[in-house]
Amino acid sequence: MAKKTINAVDVAGKTVLMRVDFNVPLDENLNITDDRRIVMALPSIKSVISRGGKLVLMSHLGRPKDGEDNSRFSLKPTAVRLGELLAQEVAFATDTVGPDAQAKVAALQNGGVVVLENLRFEKGEKKGDPEFAAKLAAFGDIYCNDAFGTCHRTDASMVGVPEAMTGKPRVVGFLVAKEIQYLTDTIAAPRRPFVAILGGAKVSDKINVINNLLGICDKVLIGGAMAYTFSLAKGGKIGKSLVEKDKVDLAKELLEKGGEKLVLPVDTHCADAFSAQSNKIIVSSDQIPDDYEGMDIGPKTSALYAEIVKEAKTVVWNGPMGVCEIPPFDAGTKAVAEAIAESDSVSIIGGGDSAAAIQKLGYAEKVSHVSTGGGASLEMLEGKKFKAVELLDDEEIQDDDSATPGCGCGCNCSR
């Protein structure tokens, strides 16, 4: 069921404690090199401050380690950048739940914003410590989760805080609302044909996803290095290709279960070294020479996959088709991305390398949804439930037939 969104609660004069994903990349001078995660949180942030709410933002950044100088993981640069984007002062607390955070939160005026220091500077965050969660919860009258990338985790800010705020409004931001709409609602009742494209290195990483999607998709297209494990399971020659030999029996089971639904490459672009300067050949997918390794799906497979995708009405893509960081072995990934962009489908790009490819190729505006969470989107595609989401308030169903359709996420979509 859809969750209540931040725009459905009265925030005027109240303090909203919002979990965001400001885990942005920083260079050696601590300059933000890509601010998209901050920009994507702006609709939820503006919804609060424009309606006279007081906003406390909490996030993690990087992977701080005990006993080391973790100053490079400070969230201060994100507070500075957010202030620039909002064209207003954004306060920064030099601790997370300590004296400075308490003082900065207490000093907030209506429409004001404070960013707390990195949640992972506190051991209680990753441990899901209830005591630490209670200290965070004390800052807010309303809890808002707008950090989809960590929704599959049970960190204190994701689970402990909403648990501690039982009885108070607990809602989703627009970003999480949109992720739920596409990764849960759309897949639950897809327009057909429904096609999934799964790539990446390991079958083991996507066992549960393949299993789940085989039960609901019309076709599941396989690419990337995990295709070689399936090829070996069928008795093919895979040369020096990356393969999970201990997963061959599993691949056989998936092949039997999938039948004609599970579509494998028919040809492979191979190389005799992991380099753009290598010798290259294109062979049948089951005839890779002993001294070569598969690097990408071949042109016949690219054409086949593009044809299937263009006929689809719902497409989910997670994982590259080959070694897309080394041209010309990015050709298969490009072909799939282009076919999705040109298709008349509801298209969902499941985070990680697929999302990066879509962005790099300039197709982000031509697909329905690019997920902000690689690991979270994978687990949602597996059909898993997230405690961090389940704890939040359900959307109230309107009986009025004249009610305006939409998901309430500000994306102008319709269910």
C-alpha positions in Angstrom: 0.0 0.0 0.0 1.2 3.5 -0.8 2.6 5.5 2.1 1.5 9.0 3.3 3.8 11.7 1.8 5.3 14.8 3.4 2.8 17.1 1.6 -0.1 15.3 3.4 0.9 16.6 6.9 0.7 20.0 8.4 4.2 21.1 9.1 3.7 24.8 10.0 5.6 25.6 13.2 6.6 22.0 13.6 10.0 20.3 13.4 10.4 17.7 10.6 13.2 15.2 11.1 14.1 14.1 7.6 16.4 11.2 6.6 18.0 12.1 3.3 20.8 10.5 1.2 23.5 13.1 1.0 26.2 10.5 0.4 27.8 12.5 -2.4 31.2 12.1 -4.0 33.9 14.5 -2.8 37.3 15.2 -4.3 40.6 15.5 -2.4 39.8 19.1 -1.6 36.4 18.1 -0.2 34.5 19.7 -3.1 31.3 18.0 -4.2 31.8 16.5 -7.6 28.2 15.4 -8.2 25.4 17.1 -6.3 22.5 15.1 -7.8 21.5 13.5 -4.5 21.1 16.8 -2.9 19.2 18.2 -5.9 16.8 15.2 -5.9 15.9 15.9 -2.2 15.0 19.5 -2.9 11.2 18.9 -3.6 10.7 17.3 -0.1 12.9 19.9 1.5 11.1 22.8 -0.1 7.7 21.3 0.8 8.6 21.7 4.4 10.2 25.1 4.5 7.8 26.7 2.1 4.9 25.7 4.4 6.6 27.1 7.5 8.1 24.0 8.9 11.5 23.7 10.7 13.7 21.1 9.0 16.4 18.9 10.6 18.3 16.8 7.9 20.3 13.7 8.8 22.4 11.5 6.5 25.4 9.4 6.2 28.4 10.0 4.0 31.0 7.4 3.1 32.3 4.7 5.5 34.0 6.3 8.5 36.2 3.9 10.5 36.9 3.8 14.2 40.3 5.2 15.2 40.9 7.1 12.0 40.7 10.7 10.9 37.2 10.8 9.4 37.1 14.6 8.8 36.9 13.9 5.1 33.5 12.4 5.7 32.0 15.5 7.2 28.6 16.6 5.9 29.5 20.3 6.1 30.1 20.6 2.3 26.5 19.3 1.7 25.1 22.0 4.1 27.0 24.6 2.1 25.8 23.3 -1.2 22.2 23.0 0.0 22.3 26.6 1.2 23.4 27.7 -2.3 20.6 25.7 -4.0 18.0 27.1 -1.6 19.4 30.6 -1.7 19.2 30.7 2.1 21.3 30.1 5.1 21.5 26.4 6.1 22.9 25.7 9.6 25.4 22.9 10.2 25.7 21.1 13.5 29.3 19.9 14.2 27.9 16.8 16.0 25.0 14.5 15.5 23.1 14.4 18.8 25.4 16.4 21.0 25.4 19.9 22.4 25.8 21.7 19.1 23.1 19.7 17.4 20.8 20.4 20.3 21.5 24.1 20.2 21.1 24.4 16.4 17.8 22.5 16.4 16.5 24.6 19.3 17.4 27.8 17.5 15.5 26.8 14.3 12.9 29.3 13.1 10.0 28.5 10.8 11.4 27.9 7.3 14.9 27.2 8.7 17.1 24.2 8.0 19.9 22.5 9.9 22.1 19.6 8.7 23.4 17.3 11.4 26.9 15.8 11.2 27.4 12.4 9.6 25.2 9.8 11.3 28.0 7.2 10.9 30.2 9.2 13.2 28.1 7.6 15.9 28.5 3.8 16.5 24.8 3.6 17.3 23.7 4.3 13.7 24.9 1.1 12.0 24.1 -0.9 15.1 20.5 0.4 15.1 20.9 1.4 18.7 17.6 2.4 20.3 19.3 4.9 22.7 20.9 6.7 19.8 17.7 6.6 17.8 15.7 8.1 20.8 18.1 11.0 20.9 17.6 11.7 17.2 13.8 11.2 17.5 13.7 13.9 20.2 14.5 16.5 17.6 11.3 15.9 15.6 7.5 16.3 15.7 7.3 14.6 12.3 9.6 11.9 10.7 10.2 11.8 7.0 12.1 9.1 5.1 13.4 10.4 1.8 16.5 8.2 1.6 15.6 5.3 -0.7 19.2 4.1 -1.1 19.3 3.0 2.6 15.7 1.8 2.9 16.8 -1.8 2.8 19.0 -1.2 5.9 18.0 -1.4 9.6 20.2 1.6 10.8 19.0 3.6 13.7 17.9 6.6 11.5 15.9 4.2 9.2 14.2 2.0 11.7 14.9 3.0 15.3 13.9 6.6 14.8 10.4 5.9 13.4 9.9 3.2 16.0 10.7 5.8 18.7 8.3 8.3 17.1 5.2 6.0 17.2 2.2 8.2 17.6 3.7 11.0 15.6 3.4 11.4 11.8 5.8 9.2 10.0 5.8 9.8 6.2 7.8 9.4 3.0 9.4 12.1 1.0 8.6 12.5 -2.7 11.8 10.6 -3.8 10.9 7.5 -1.8 7.2 7.7 -2.8 8.3 7.6 -6.5 10.6 4.6 -5.9 7.7 2.7 -4.2 5.3 3.6 -7.0 7.6 2.3 -9.7 9.5 -0.6 -8.0 6.4 -2.0 -6.2 3.1 -0.7 -7.7 4.1 -0.8 -11.4 5.6 -4.2 -11.1 2.6 -5.5 -9.2 0.3 -4.7 -12.1 2.5 -4.3 -15.2 1.5 -3.4 -18.7 2.4 -6.4 -20.9 4.6 -7.6 -22.4 6.8 -7.2 -19.3 10.5 -7.6 -19.9 13.4 -7.6 -17.4 17.0 -7.2 -18.5 19.6 -8.4 -16.0 23.3 -8.0 -16.3 26.4 -7.8 -14.1 29.1 -10.2 -13.0 27.5 -12.8 -10.8 24.4 -15.0 -10.9 24.7 -15.3 -7.1 24.1 -11.5 -6.8 20.8 -11.8 -8.6 19.5 -15.3 -7.8 16.5 -14.0 -5.9 15.8 -11.2 -8.5 15.8 -13.7 -11.4 13.6 -16.1 -9.4 11.1 -13.4 -8.6 11.0 -11.9 -12.1 10.7 -15.2 -13.8 7.4 -15.6 -12.0 6.0 -12.3 -13.2 7.8 -11.3 -16.4 7.1 -12.4 -20.0 10.8 -12.4 -20.8 14.0 -12.1 -18.7 17.1 -11.2 -20.8 20.5 -12.1 -19.4 23.7 -10.2 -20.2 27.0 -9.4 -18.5 29.5 -11.9 -17.1 26.7 -14.0 -15.4 25.7 -15.1 -18.9 28.8 -17.2 -19.1 27.7 -19.2 -16.0 24.5 -20.0 -17.8 26.4 -20.9 -21.0 28.6 -23.3 -19.1 25.5 -24.8 -17.5 24.3 -25.6 -21.1 27.6 -27.2 -22.0 29.1 -24.3 -23.9 32.7 -23.3 -24.2 33.5 -20.1 -22.3 37.3 -19.8 -22.6 38.8 -17.5 -20.0 35.5 -15.8 -19.2 34.5 -14.9 -15.7 32.3 -17.6 -14.4 30.9 -19.0 -11.1 31.6 -22.7 -11.4 29.9 -23.3 -8.0 26.7 -21.8 -9.4 26.4 -24.0 -12.5 23.8 -26.3 -10.9 21.8 -23.2 -9.8 22.0 -21.9 -13.4 20.7 -25.2 -14.7 17.7 -24.9 -12.2 17.0 -21.4 -13.4 17.2 -22.5 -17.0 14.7 -25.3 -16.4 12.4 -23.0 -14.5 12.6 -20.2 -17.0 12.2 -22.2 -20.2 11.6 -19.8 -23.1 11.1 -16.9 -20.8 14.9 -16.8 -20.0 16.7 -15.4 -23.0 20.5 -15.8 -23.2 23.0 -14.2 -25.6 23.4 -15.8 -29.0 26.8 -14.3 -29.7 29.7 -12.7 -27.7 32.3 -10.0 -28.2 35.5 -11.5 -27.0 39.1 -10.4 -26.3 42.4 -12.0 -25.5 43.1 -9.5 -22.8 41.1 -7.2 -20.5 42.0 -4.1 -22.5 40.7 -1.9 -25.3 44.0 -2.7 -27.2 43.4 -6.4 -27.1 42.7 -8.7 -30.1 38.9 -8.9 -30.5 36.6 -11.4 -32.2 32.8 -12.1 -32.2 31.8 -15.7 -31.8 28.7 -17.8 -31.0 28.0 -17.5 -27.3 28.8 -21.1 -26.7 32.0 -21.2 -28.7 34.4 -18.8 -27.0 38.1 -19.9 -27.7 40.2 -21.1 -24.8 42.5 -18.1 -24.9 39.7 -15.5 -25.1 37.2 -14.1 -22.6 33.7 -12.8 -23.1 33.6 -9.0 -22.7 30.1 -8.0 -24.1 27.1 -9.4 -25.8 27.6 -9.5 -29.6 25.8 -7.5 -32.3 23.2 -10.3 -33.0 22.3 -10.4 -29.3 22.1 -6.6 -29.2 19.7 -6.6 -32.1 17.6 -9.4 -30.6 17.4 -7.7 -27.2 16.5 -4.4 -28.8 13.7 -6.0 -30.8 12.2 -7.6 -27.6 12.5 -4.4 -25.7 10.9 -2.3 -28.3 7.8 -4.6 -28.2 7.6 -4.3 -24.4 5.1 -2.2 -22.4 7.0 -2.5 -19.1 10.8 -2.8 -18.9 13.1 -3.2 -15.8 16.8 -3.0 -16.3 19.5 -3.8 -13.8 23.1 -4.4 -14.7 25.3 -3.7 -17.7 25.6 -6.1 -20.7 29.4 -6.1 -20.7 32.5 -4.4 -19.6 30.9 -1.0 -20.4 33.8 1.0 -19.0 36.1 -0.2 -21.8 35.1 0.7 -25.4 34.1 -1.0 -27.7 32.7 -3.4 -25.0 30.1 -0.8 -24.1 28.2 -1.5 -27.4 25.8 -4.0 -25.9 24.9 -1.7 -22.9 24.5 1.2 -25.3 22.2 -0.8 -27.6 19.9 -1.8 -24.7 19.8 1.7 -23.3 18.9 3.1 -26.7 16.2 0.5 -27.2 14.6 1.3 -23.8 14.7 5.0 -24.5 13.0 4.5 -27.8 10.4 2.1 -26.5 6.8 2.9 -25.7 7.1 1.4 -22.3 7.1 2.2 -18.6 10.8 1.9 -18.1 12.5 1.4 -14.7 16.3 1.6 -14.4 17.4 -0.2 -11.2 20.2 1.9 -10.0 24.0 1.2 -10.0 25.8 0.8 -13.3 22.6 0.8 -15.3 21.6 4.2 -13.9 25.1 5.5 -14.5 25.0 4.3 -18.1 21.6 5.9 -18.8 22.8 9.2 -17.3 26.1 9.1 -19.3 24.3 8.3 -22.6 21.9 11.1 -22.1 18.7 8.9 -21.9 17.7 9.7 -18.3 14.9 12.0 -19.5 13.6 9.4 -21.9 12.9 6.7 -19.4 10.2 6.6 -16.8 12.3 6.2 -13.7 15.9 5.9 -12.7 16.3 4.4 -9.2 18.4 6.2 -6.7 19.4 3.0 -4.8 21.2 0.1 -6.4 21.1 -2.3 -3.5 17.7 -1.2 -2.4 16.2 -1.4 -5.8 17.6 -5.0 -6.2 16.0 -6.1 -3.0 12.7 -4.5 -3.9 12.8 -6.3 -7.2 13.3 -9.5 -5.2 9.9 -8.8 -3.7 11.4 -8.0 -0.2 9.6 -5.8 2.3 11.5 -3.1 4.0 11.0 -2.5 7.7 12.1 1.1 7.2 9.1 1.6 4.9 6.6 -0.7 6.6 6.8 1.4 9.8 5.6 4.5 8.0 2.0 5.7 7.9 -0.2 4.4 5.1 -1.8 6.8 2.6 -5.4 7.5 3.4 -7.7 6.2 0.7 -10.1 8.8 -0.6 -13.7 7.6 -1.3 -14.4 10.7 -3.3 -14.6 9.6 -7.0 -13.7 13.1 -8.0 -10.4 13.1 -6.2 -7.4 14.0 -8.4 -5.4 10.9 -9.4 -1.7 10.7 -8.7 0.7 9.3 -6.3 1.1 12.4 -4.2 4.8 12.5 -4.9 4.8 15.6 -7.1 5.8 13.7 -10.2 2.5 14.2 -12.1 2.2 10.4 -12.5 -1.0 8.5 -12.3 -1.5 5.1 -10.7 
